[in-house]
Amino acid sequence: MSEAGVKTVYLIVHGQKQLLEQVIEKLVARGFQRSNMQPASLEKAGNKGDFVAMVWPPSAPKEIVVSEITGNRASESQDITIDLGAWTSVGQKELYRISLR
C-alpha cells in the first residue's frame, strides 16, 4: 500500500475519543503516516482516493474498517440508519479490517 503514506486518512471513532490513539497506532503499524491522519467531520467528507478508518461496530468497537473513498454516490438511495452527515453521499470500498484487541 504505497499510497498509504501520502493520502489523507479520516478517522471515525463514533465519539469514543479514548480509542483515537489506539486507532492511530494500529494504522501507523500498517504504513499510514500519522501526519496525514485527521478526525472526520460531519460537515465535509474526504476526496476520492483518500482513506477512511472507522471503528466498528459503533456501540462496542471490535475492529477498524479501512476503506478507500471511491467517489460520490449521491444518486444512490440512502438507506443508512446512522447520521453520517456529509459522509452519507461518499462511496467507499472496504480494503481490510484491523482488530482492536
N, C-alpha and C positions, 0 to 999 in steps of 0.2 A: 504494500500500500504506500507507494511513493508520494502520492498527493496528500497523505495524512499530515505530513509536516508543514504544508503550506496553506491548506484550506482552513476556513473558519469552522469551528465546532461549536454548535449551540447546545447548551446543557439544559435539560429539563428534569427537575427533581420534584416537581409537583408540590412545592412549598416545603419540602423536607431538607432544609438548608444544611442540616447536620450530615447529610450524605454527600455534599458537594465535594469536599476534599478527597473522599474515598473514590468518587467517580473520576475526578481529575487524575489521581494517581494510577488508576487502572487504565485510563486512556493513554497516559504518558508511557506506560509499560508496553502499550500496543503501537507506539511510534508517533502519536499525536503530540504536537508542540503545545505546552502549557500556555505560551503567549498567544496562541490562536484560539483559545477557548473563552467563551463568554456565556453568561446566563441568557437563556432565550427570553424574549419579550413577547407579551401578548399583542402589542401594538404593531410590531414589524417582524415578519418572518425572514428567514435566510434566503439565499440565492441558489439557483441551480448550480450543482456541483459542490456546494458546501455540505457539511455533515451535521447530523443531529444525534446526540447521545441522550437517551431518555431512560430513567429508571422505570421498571415495570414489575408488577402492576402498581398503579399509583398509591393505593392504600397500604400495601405491605410489600415494598420492592424486594425482589429477589435477584434481579439481573438488570443489566444495562443493555438496551437495544440500540445498536449503532446503525444508522441509516444514512443514505446519501439523498440529498434533495434532487429530484428529477425534473422539477418544473412546477407549473401551476395547474391545478385540477379544478379550477373554479366552475367549469362546465359540468362536472360530475355531480351526482346527487350527494348531498351532505347528510350522512346517516351516522353522526358522531354524537355520543352521549356526554362527552366531556367537553367543556368550553375551552377550546384551544385558541381562541382569538384569531389573529392573523394566520396562525398555523393550520387552520381548518382547510384552507384552499391550497396547501402545499402538498404536492405529490412526493412520496418518499419510497425508496427502495431499501428494504432491510438488507444489511450486509452480514451482520453476525451479532451474537449476544455474548455478554461477559457476565459471569456470576459475580454477585456482590459478596458472596461468602468466602 
